[in-house]
């Protein structure tokens, strides 16, 4: 079996009451085969107070999401503390070290990128994009965020639509979660 390319994720935070993460639904194997068109790569966790989105191996991302929710429970829902704890475990745990995924997480206060290299990054801007079409979606979100009054959800949807028109690993079967 070939390498799976999985997804484009966009997160936008306009205010503490306007936060959205969305992802496309495509999972591609190798360079040419679309294995799934309607995968859901965003979800609400921890009492519906945190949204996550992932790019990378789907099974690895599910594992990370479960572990992240446990860290949120251990840290009473504190997103930053839970993200740092997850990144530390991810980097130091022998089995987890091989997980191939990136995660974006948001709550009412923060927007974070969490990686297996031990990084927890809070972007300078209130938007971020990851995955195969991440650069395209990021550029679109940047322009829409700075030059329109669109809501977080509208920006996420349009950035993903733009990315899907450019990136062969991104489709327009978009799912979103918002706080």
N, CA, C and O of each residue as an XYZ file, in Angstrom:
716
protein
N       0.840     -1.191      0.000
C       0.000      0.000      0.000
C       0.876      1.243      0.000
O       1.984      1.249      0.538
N       0.355      2.288     -0.613
C       1.100      3.526     -0.720
C       0.865      4.456      0.451
O       0.140      4.136      1.393
N       1.489      5.601      0.368
C       1.376      6.641      1.394
C       0.032      7.344      1.279
O      -0.375      7.735      0.185
N      -0.663      7.508      2.411
C      -1.927      8.237      2.422
C      -1.655      9.731      2.580
O      -0.844     10.143      3.410
N      -2.335     10.521      1.784
C      -2.315     11.973      1.936
C      -3.664     12.329      2.525
O      -4.704     11.992      1.960
N      -3.647     12.991      3.631
C      -4.930     13.212      4.289
C      -5.085     14.655      4.675
O      -4.619     15.077      5.733
N      -5.722     15.400      3.845
C      -6.526     16.531      4.230
C      -5.988     17.927      4.201
O      -4.791     18.175      4.057
N      -6.925     18.826      4.345
C      -6.646     20.236      4.596
C      -7.561     20.658      5.738
O      -8.764     20.399      5.718
N      -6.977     21.305      6.720
C      -7.712     21.799      7.886
C      -7.479     23.296      7.991
O      -6.352     23.765      7.836
N      -8.541     24.045      8.255
C      -8.447     25.496      8.463
C      -9.158     25.828      9.765
O     -10.248     25.325     10.039
N      -8.531     26.679     10.560
C      -9.140     27.159     11.806
C      -9.105     28.682     11.805
O      -8.100     29.293     11.443
N     -10.216     29.281     12.216
C     -10.317     30.740     12.293
C     -10.999     31.100     13.600
O     -11.986     30.488     14.009
N     -10.436     32.114     14.239
C     -10.998     32.646     15.492
C     -11.208     34.143     15.304
O     -10.250     34.915     15.330
N     -12.462     34.553     15.115
C     -12.784     35.974     14.965
C     -12.947     36.645     16.320
O     -12.578     37.806     16.495
N     -13.502     35.910     17.277
C     -13.705     36.395     18.638
C     -13.915     35.169     19.509
O     -13.917     34.044     19.009
N     -14.091     35.376     20.809
C     -14.300     34.216     21.679
C     -15.634     33.529     21.404
O     -15.870     32.413     21.867
N     -16.494     34.190     20.658
C     -17.787     33.598     20.317
C     -17.916     33.261     18.834
O     -19.007     32.929     18.370
N     -16.826     33.342     18.092
C     -16.854     33.059     16.658
C     -15.581     32.305     16.280
O     -14.624     32.878     15.758
N     -15.602     31.000     16.563
C     -14.444     30.134     16.351
C     -14.903     28.944     15.530
O     -15.942     28.352     15.820
N     -14.140     28.590     14.508
C     -14.540     27.492     13.640
C     -13.307     26.752     13.132
O     -12.286     27.366     12.824
N     -13.413     25.441     13.048
C     -12.409     24.608     12.391
C     -13.144     23.773     11.361
O     -14.202     23.210     11.643
N     -12.580     23.696     10.168
C     -13.178     22.882      9.112
C     -12.123     22.077      8.396
O     -10.934     22.397      8.425
N     -12.583     21.031      7.759
C     -11.689     20.185      6.980
C     -12.402     19.621      5.774
O     -13.628     19.517      5.752
N     -11.631     19.263      4.783
C     -12.206     18.610      3.616
C     -12.394     17.133      3.928
O     -11.993     16.671      4.997
N     -12.988     16.397      3.021
C     -13.297     15.007      3.297
C     -12.458     13.989      2.557
O     -12.728     12.791      2.651
N     -11.444     14.430      1.822
C     -10.719     13.498      0.962
C      -9.573     12.801      1.680
O      -8.807     13.420      2.419
N      -9.477     11.498      1.443
C      -8.315     10.711      1.855
C      -7.786     10.068      0.581
O      -8.511      9.347     -0.104
N      -6.526     10.329      0.268
C      -5.917      9.860     -0.969
C      -4.800      8.885     -0.648
O      -4.015      9.106      0.274
N      -4.732      7.798     -1.420
C      -3.638      6.844     -1.262
C      -2.716      6.990     -2.463
O      -3.146      6.945     -3.616
N      -1.443      7.164     -2.160
C      -0.482      7.332     -3.242
C      -0.704      8.640     -3.965
O      -1.173      9.618     -3.382
N      -0.366      8.648     -5.224
C      -0.474      9.866     -6.023
C      -1.799      9.961     -6.779
O      -2.151     11.031     -7.275
N      -2.545      8.837     -6.873
C      -3.651      8.839     -7.817
C      -4.980      8.307     -7.323
O      -5.980      8.443     -8.028
N      -5.039      7.713     -6.156
C      -6.255      7.020     -5.769
C      -6.965      7.709     -4.616
O      -6.399      7.865     -3.534
N      -8.200      8.118     -4.847
C      -9.030      8.681     -3.788
C      -9.706      7.504     -3.090
O     -10.498      6.776     -3.688
N      -9.375      7.337     -1.813
C      -9.915      6.210     -1.048
C     -11.235      6.560     -0.369
O     -12.081      5.690     -0.165
N     -11.408      7.813     -0.026
C     -12.620      8.234      0.679
C     -12.845      9.705      0.370
O     -11.896     10.485      0.289
N     -14.110     10.078      0.198
C     -14.418     11.467     -0.133
C     -15.122     12.228      0.974
O     -15.216     13.454      0.914
N     -15.621     11.520      1.992
C     -16.400     12.191      3.030
C     -15.894     11.869      4.428
O     -16.689     11.643      5.341
N     -14.585     11.848      4.599
C     -14.021     11.630      5.936
C     -14.275     12.870      6.786
O     -14.231     13.994      6.287
N     -14.538     12.659      8.059
C     -14.738     13.782      8.977
C     -13.488     13.909      9.840
O     -13.146     13.001     10.597
N     -12.820     15.037      9.716
C     -11.529     15.229     10.363
C     -11.545     16.336     11.405
O     -10.497     16.747     11.903
N     -12.724     16.812     11.729
C     -12.886     17.813     12.784
C     -13.925     17.307     13.774
O     -14.876     16.623     13.396
N     -13.736     17.646     15.038
C     -14.710     17.217     16.050
C     -14.616     18.068     17.288
O     -13.593     18.690     17.573
N     -15.718     18.079     18.019
C     -15.743     18.723     19.330
C     -15.387     17.671     20.372
O     -15.816     16.520     20.289
N     -14.600     18.089     21.350
C     -14.244     17.197     22.444
C     -14.343     17.963     23.754
O     -14.646     19.156     23.766
N     -14.091     17.288     24.828
C     -14.108     17.806     26.184
C     -15.313     18.714     26.451
O     -15.202     19.939     26.495
N     -16.449     18.075     26.625
C     -17.699     18.760     26.971
C     -18.097     19.807     25.927
O     -18.691     20.835     26.251
N     -17.756     19.523     24.675
C     -18.051     20.425     23.555
C     -17.429     21.811     23.714
O     -17.945     22.785     23.165
N     -16.323     21.909     24.462
C     -15.683     23.208     24.684
C     -14.394     23.382     23.885
O     -13.810     24.466     23.880
N     -13.949     22.326     23.212
C     -12.721     22.368     22.412
C     -13.034     21.752     21.054
O     -13.724     20.737     20.956
N     -12.511     22.389     20.009
C     -12.637     21.830     18.661
C     -11.247     21.393     18.229
O     -10.258     22.078     18.491
N     -11.182     20.240     17.560
C      -9.909     19.767     17.013
C     -10.082     19.434     15.541
O     -11.171     19.097     15.077
N      -8.991     19.537     14.838
C      -8.915     19.106     13.452
C      -7.547     18.493     13.245
O      -6.570     18.929     13.853
N      -7.468     17.483     12.389
C      -6.184     16.820     12.206
C      -5.872     16.607     10.741
O      -6.764     16.473      9.904
N      -4.593     16.580     10.456
C      -4.091     16.238      9.135
C      -3.052     15.149      9.326
O      -2.263     15.181     10.270
N      -3.064     14.201      8.433
C      -2.121     13.093      8.512
C      -2.856     11.783      8.523
O      -4.000     11.692      8.078
N      -2.205     10.779      9.028
C      -2.793      9.448      9.093
C      -4.060      9.479      9.935
O      -4.046      9.964     11.067
N      -5.150      8.967      9.389
C      -6.440      9.029     10.067
C      -6.416      8.238     11.374
O      -6.877      8.732     12.403
N      -5.888      7.023     11.343
C      -5.866      6.226     12.576
C      -4.974      6.879     13.623
O      -5.298      6.855     14.811
N      -3.858      7.459     13.201
C      -2.986      8.166     14.137
C      -3.701      9.370     14.730
O      -3.576      9.657     15.920
N      -4.445     10.066     13.892
C      -5.166     11.243     14.369
C      -6.237     10.874     15.380
O      -6.436     11.597     16.357
N      -6.929      9.766     15.165
C      -7.923      9.325     16.149
C      -7.256      8.999     17.474
O      -7.770      9.342     18.539
N      -6.111      8.338     17.405
C      -5.356      8.024     18.623
C      -4.978      9.308     19.351
O      -5.145      9.410     20.567
N      -4.470     10.288     18.607
C      -4.080     11.561     19.212
C      -5.267     12.290     19.818
O      -5.158     12.859     20.905
N      -6.389     12.279     19.133
C      -7.572     12.959     19.656
C      -8.006     12.338     20.970
O      -8.344     13.056     21.911
N      -8.002     11.018     21.049
C      -8.369     10.338     22.298
C      -7.390     10.699     23.416
O      -7.807     10.989     24.537
N      -6.112     10.683     23.119
C      -5.106     11.020     24.132
C      -5.223     12.487     24.546
O      -5.026     12.829     25.712
N      -5.541     13.344     23.587
C      -5.684     14.764     23.886
C      -6.881     15.000     24.799
O      -6.809     15.807     25.726
N      -7.970     14.306     24.541
C      -9.139     14.467     25.401
C      -8.819     14.027     26.829
O      -9.286     14.650     27.783
N      -8.032     12.970     26.989
C      -7.616     12.537     28.331
C      -6.759     13.605     29.004
O      -6.889     13.850     30.204
N      -5.884     14.237     28.227
C      -5.051     15.316     28.793
C      -5.922     16.507     29.196
O      -5.660     17.145     30.216
N      -6.939     16.807     28.418
C      -7.863     17.886     28.785
C      -8.570     17.566     30.093
O      -8.752     18.447     30.933
N      -8.967     16.317     30.271
C      -9.601     15.912     31.529
C      -8.621     16.036     32.695
O      -8.992     16.512     33.768
N      -7.378     15.614     32.491
C      -6.361     15.714     33.540
C      -6.082     17.160     33.937
O      -5.742     17.437     35.087
N      -6.226     18.081     32.984
C      -5.895     19.488     33.221
C      -7.141     20.368     33.289
O      -7.079     21.564     33.004
N      -8.266     19.775     33.666
C      -9.522     20.489     33.895
C      -9.906     21.405     32.723
O     -10.412     22.508     32.929
N      -9.660     20.932     31.494
C     -10.061     21.684     30.319
C      -9.127     22.799     29.908
O      -9.444     23.535     28.973
N      -7.979     22.961     30.568
C      -7.018     24.001     30.208
C      -6.322     23.587     28.911
O      -5.471     22.697     28.913
N      -6.688     24.233     27.811
C      -6.210     23.847     26.490
C      -4.694     23.907     26.379
O      -4.076     22.958     25.896
N      -4.092     24.988     26.811
C      -2.638     25.125     26.659
C      -1.880     24.086     27.475
O      -0.929     23.482     26.979
N      -2.289     23.877     28.709
C      -1.602     22.883     29.543
C      -1.775     21.481     28.982
O      -0.831     20.692     28.964
N      -2.984     21.172     28.524
C      -3.245     19.857     27.939
C      -2.449     19.661     26.652
O      -1.944     18.567     26.400
N      -2.331     20.714     25.830
C      -1.578     20.629     24.581
C      -0.094     20.386     24.847
O       0.531     19.567     24.174
N       0.467     21.087     25.818
C       1.879     20.884     26.172
C       2.088     19.467     26.699
O       3.065     18.810     26.339
N       1.181     18.995     27.544
C       1.284     17.638     28.085
C       1.202     16.606     26.958
O       1.957     15.634     26.955
N       0.292     16.808     26.001
C       0.187     15.899     24.870
C       1.466     15.914     24.038
O       1.982     14.859     23.670
N       1.977     17.106     23.743
C       3.198     17.209     22.937
C       4.377     16.538     23.632
O       5.186     15.879     22.979
N       4.482     16.696     24.940
C       5.567     16.047     25.685
C       5.438     14.529     25.609
O       6.420     13.824     25.375
N       4.230     14.038     25.807
C       4.007     12.589     25.730
C       4.261     12.081     24.314
O       4.910     11.053     24.119
N       3.748     12.802     23.344
C       3.886     12.429     21.942
C       5.358     12.306     21.571
O       5.757     11.370     20.878
N       6.148     13.243     22.032
C       7.577     13.248     21.686
C       8.359     12.172     22.437
O       9.293     11.588     21.887
N       7.987     11.910     23.679
C       8.784     11.000     24.500
C       8.307      9.551     24.480
O       9.108      8.647     24.717
N       7.044      9.306     24.209
C       6.509      7.946     24.203
C       6.949      7.221     22.930
O       6.743      7.711     21.819
N       7.546      6.073     23.106
C       8.114      5.336     21.978
C       7.068      5.004     20.903
O       7.325      5.176     19.712
N       5.909      4.536     21.320
C       4.861      4.176     20.355
C       4.263      5.413     19.691
O       4.020      5.422     18.484
N       4.031      6.448     20.480
C       3.415      7.666     19.934
C       4.357      8.421     19.003
O       3.899      9.125     18.103
N       5.649      8.288     19.203
C       6.624      9.030     18.412
C       6.462      8.760     16.918
O       6.812      9.598     16.086
N       5.932      7.593     16.586
C       5.774      7.219     15.180
C       4.443      7.666     14.578
O       4.197      7.433     13.394
N       3.586      8.300     15.370
C       2.314      8.777     14.839
C       2.568      9.920     13.864
O       3.337     10.839     14.146
N       1.907      9.845     12.715
C       2.110     10.857     11.681
C       0.851     11.697     11.520
O      -0.048     11.362     10.749
N       0.809     12.781     12.256
C      -0.345     13.671     12.177
C       0.019     15.015     12.791
O       0.957     15.123     13.581
N      -0.725     16.013     12.418
C      -0.684     17.338     13.047
C      -2.082     17.602     13.566
O      -3.063     17.122     12.998
N      -2.174     18.359     14.635
C      -3.483     18.670     15.199
C      -3.605     20.175     15.414
O      -2.662     20.835     15.851
N      -4.779     20.700     15.099
C      -5.138     22.063     15.428
C      -6.223     21.965     16.490
O      -7.144     21.158     16.366
N      -6.122     22.774     17.522
C      -7.122     22.772     18.591
C      -7.466     24.208     18.951
O      -6.609     25.092     18.924
N      -8.727     24.429     19.286
C      -9.177     25.774     19.654
C     -10.230     25.692     20.743
O     -11.037     24.764     20.794
N     -10.198     26.693     21.613
C     -11.280     26.924     22.568
C     -11.568     28.413     22.541
O     -11.100     29.109     21.640
N     -12.314     28.914     23.488
C     -12.693     30.329     23.484
C     -11.513     31.280     23.683
O     -11.599     32.454     23.321
N     -10.412     30.785     24.256
C      -9.253     31.644     24.522
C      -8.095     31.457     23.560
O      -7.344     32.404     23.322
N      -7.924     30.265     23.000
C      -6.690     29.952     22.274
C      -6.936     29.178     20.993
O      -7.941     28.487     20.829
N      -5.969     29.324     20.090
C      -5.888     28.552     18.860
C      -4.467     28.000     18.810
O      -3.507     28.770     18.864
N      -4.315     26.663     18.706
C      -2.995     26.039     18.806
C      -2.766     25.020     17.707
O      -3.697     24.372     17.231
N      -1.494     24.892     17.312
C      -1.023     23.816     16.459
C      -0.181     22.905     17.344
O       0.708     23.381     18.050
N      -0.449     21.607     17.315
C       0.276     20.643     18.140
C       0.904     19.622     17.207
O       0.234     19.062     16.339
N       2.217     19.382     17.398
C       2.911     18.428     16.536
C       3.647     17.381     17.350
O       3.857     17.527     18.554
N       4.032     16.323     16.655
C       4.769     15.240     17.277
C       6.210     15.569     17.576
O       6.901     14.782     18.223
N       6.677     16.705     17.123
C       8.044     17.126     17.434
C       8.123     17.835     18.772
O       9.175     18.353     19.149
N       7.019     17.858     19.482
C       6.985     18.512     20.779
C       6.606     19.971     20.706
O       6.720     20.694     21.695
N       6.155     20.412     19.545
C       5.809     21.819     19.381
C       4.341     22.074     19.717
O       3.453     21.303     19.354
N       4.124     23.153     20.405
C       2.787     23.704     20.611
C       2.911     25.164     20.201
O       3.560     25.960     20.879
N       2.287     25.500     19.093
C       2.457     26.831     18.510
C       1.135     27.567     18.537
O       0.121     27.072     18.045
N       1.159     28.759     19.120
C       0.009     29.651     19.058
C       0.329     30.673     17.968
O       1.217     31.506     18.146
N      -0.389     30.618     16.838
C      -0.032     31.502     15.725
C      -0.213     32.978     16.081
O      -1.010     33.331     16.950
N       0.542     33.826     15.392
C       0.424     35.271     15.582
C      -0.945     35.773     15.148
O      -1.499     36.696     15.744
N      -1.476     35.162     14.112
C      -2.782     35.554     13.581
C      -3.856     34.658     14.193
O      -3.537     33.641     14.808
N      -5.106     35.022     14.030
C      -6.213     34.222     14.540
C      -6.737     33.246     13.493
O      -7.940     33.001     13.406
N      -5.829     32.695     12.703
C      -6.176     31.670     11.719
C      -4.949     30.814     11.465
O      -3.814     31.255     11.643
N      -5.199     29.585     11.046
C      -4.116     28.643     10.755
C      -4.660     27.605      9.789
O      -5.864     27.349      9.766
N      -3.790     27.010      8.998
C      -4.190     25.927      8.097
C      -3.056     24.915      8.029
O      -1.880     25.280      8.045
N      -3.424     23.641      7.953
C      -2.444     22.559      7.881
C      -2.891     21.548      6.837
O      -4.020     21.591      6.348
N      -1.991     20.646      6.511
C      -2.309     19.544      5.618
C      -1.850     19.798      4.205
O      -1.157     20.773      3.917
N      -2.251     18.898      3.331
C      -1.799     18.928      1.935
C      -2.116     20.246      1.244
O      -1.284     20.776      0.508
N      -3.296     20.772      1.471
C      -3.684     22.053      0.874
C      -3.584     23.213      1.841
O      -4.167     24.273      1.612
N      -2.843     23.014      2.926
C      -2.755     24.015      3.981
C      -2.243     25.366      3.525
O      -2.762     26.395      3.958
N      -1.236     25.390      2.660
C      -0.691     26.683      2.214
C      -1.710     27.467      1.395
O      -1.809     28.687      1.523
N      -2.464     26.767      0.557
C      -3.491     27.435     -0.244
C      -4.602     27.973      0.660
O      -5.042     29.113      0.517
N      -5.043     27.128      1.590
C      -6.115     27.530      2.498
C      -5.663     28.666      3.409
O      -6.446     29.563      3.721
N      -4.409     28.629      3.833
C      -3.878     29.688      4.694
C      -3.875     31.031      3.955
O      -4.279     32.052      4.512
N      -3.424     31.025      2.713
C      -3.391     32.264      1.931
C      -4.809     32.821      1.754
O      -5.031     34.025      1.880
N      -5.757     31.940      1.464
C      -7.144     32.380      1.294
C      -7.710     32.913      2.606
O      -8.346     33.967      2.627
N      -7.479     32.186      3.705
C      -7.982     32.633      5.012
C      -7.367     33.970      5.400
O      -8.048     34.829      5.961
N      -6.097     34.147      5.107
C      -5.401     35.390      5.411
C      -6.091     36.567      4.712
O      -6.402     37.575      5.346
N      -6.324     36.432      3.421
C      -6.964     37.521      2.660
C      -8.389     37.774      3.151
O      -8.789     38.922      3.345
N      -9.144     36.711      3.349
C     -10.536     36.862      3.772
C     -10.638     37.438      5.184
O     -11.506     38.269      5.451
N      -9.775     37.012      6.070
C      -9.785     37.487      7.452
C      -9.473     38.983      7.508
O     -10.137     39.741      8.215
N      -8.457     39.394      6.755
C      -7.986     40.776      6.825
C      -8.797     41.750      5.982
O      -8.775     42.952      6.247
N      -9.509     41.263      4.978
C     -10.138     42.181      4.035
C     -11.645     42.012      3.882
O     -12.249     42.576      2.969
N     -12.251     41.234      4.779
C     -13.714     41.098      4.753
C     -14.233     41.098      6.189
O     -13.464     41.052      7.149
N     -15.534     41.149      6.304
C     -16.187     41.014      7.605
C     -16.835     39.637      7.741
O     -17.730     39.448      8.564
N     -16.385     38.683      6.938
C     -16.958     37.341      6.974
C     -16.777     36.719      8.348
O     -15.807     37.013      9.048
N     -17.716     35.853      8.736
C     -17.613     35.130     10.001
C     -16.512     34.076      9.901
O     -16.024     33.772      8.813
N     -16.130     33.529     11.045
C     -15.121     32.472     11.068
C     -15.560     31.303     10.191
O     -14.762     30.778      9.414
N     -16.818     30.895     10.310
C     -17.292     29.765      9.505
C     -17.265     30.079      8.011
O     -16.878     29.231      7.207
N     -17.671     31.285      7.637
C     -17.652     31.657      6.218
C     -16.222     31.644      5.674
O     -15.990     31.183      4.556
N     -15.272     32.144      6.450
C     -13.866     32.144      6.019
C     -13.360     30.717      5.877
O     -12.719     30.381      4.882
N     -13.644     29.878      6.864
C     -13.189     28.477      6.823
C     -13.739     27.787      5.574
O     -12.992     27.143      4.837
N     -15.022     27.920      5.343
C     -15.637     27.253      4.180
C     -15.042     27.762      2.866
O     -14.721     26.967      1.982
N     -14.896     29.073      2.736
C     -14.382     29.629      1.479
C     -12.902     29.290      1.285
O     -12.487     28.988      0.166
N     -12.106     29.333      2.341
C     -10.683     28.970      2.241
C     -10.546     27.512      1.802
O      -9.689     27.190      0.980
N     -11.385     26.633      2.345
C     -11.340     25.220      1.941
C     -11.810     25.037      0.505
O     -11.253     24.219     -0.228
N     -12.823     25.785      0.098
C     -13.261     25.709     -1.300
C     -12.162     26.162     -2.250
O     -11.948     25.549     -3.296
N     -11.468     27.231     -1.886
C     -10.358     27.718     -2.717
C      -9.254     26.665     -2.769
O      -8.747     26.359     -3.847
N      -8.879     26.112     -1.624
C      -7.844     25.076     -1.595
C      -8.267     23.873     -2.439
O      -7.440     23.290     -3.140
N      -9.548     23.497     -2.377
C     -10.003     22.328     -3.141
C      -9.947     22.560     -4.650
O      -9.871     21.608     -5.427
N      -9.985     23.818     -5.057
C      -9.900     24.117     -6.491
C      -8.459     24.101     -6.999
O      -8.224     24.151     -8.206
N      -7.490     24.031     -6.075
C      -6.069     24.065     -6.436
C      -5.356     22.758     -6.095
O      -4.565     22.260     -6.897
N      -5.623     22.205     -4.931
C      -4.880     21.058     -4.402
C      -5.589     19.745     -4.746
O      -6.768     19.576     -4.435
N      -4.878     18.823     -5.382
C      -5.485     17.548     -5.773
C      -5.790     16.652     -4.578
O      -6.543     15.687     -4.718
N      -5.225     16.945     -3.405
C      -5.470     16.150     -2.204
C      -6.560     16.747     -1.310
O      -6.755     16.297     -0.180
N      -7.268     17.760     -1.817
C      -8.320     18.445     -1.053
C      -9.594     18.453     -1.887
O      -9.559     18.788     -3.071
N     -10.728     18.084     -1.272
C     -11.989     18.151     -2.011
C     -12.938     19.147     -1.354
O     -12.609     19.767     -0.344
N     -14.112     19.286     -1.944
C     -15.070     20.272     -1.437
C     -16.167     19.646     -0.572
O     -17.215     20.262     -0.374
N     -15.947     18.443     -0.059
C     -16.834     17.841      0.939
C     -16.367     18.332      2.305
O     -15.568     17.678      2.976
N     -16.869     19.476      2.699
C     -16.359     20.198      3.864
C     -17.216     19.911      5.089
O     -18.446     19.929      5.031
N     -16.533     19.644      6.201
C     -17.236     19.544      7.484
C     -16.639     20.581      8.422
O     -15.433     20.824      8.415
N     -17.498     21.185      9.227
C     -17.047     22.224     10.158
C     -17.626     21.970     11.540
O     -18.684     21.362     11.703
N     -16.904     22.451     12.506
C     -17.376     22.515     13.886
C     -17.103     23.920     14.364
O     -16.083     24.511     14.010
N     -18.001     24.461     15.164
C     -17.778     25.807     15.673
C     -18.170     25.896     17.126
O     -18.992     25.128     17.626
N     -17.556     26.856     17.788
C     -17.872     27.145     19.188
C     -18.679     28.424     19.252
O     -19.057     28.862     20.338
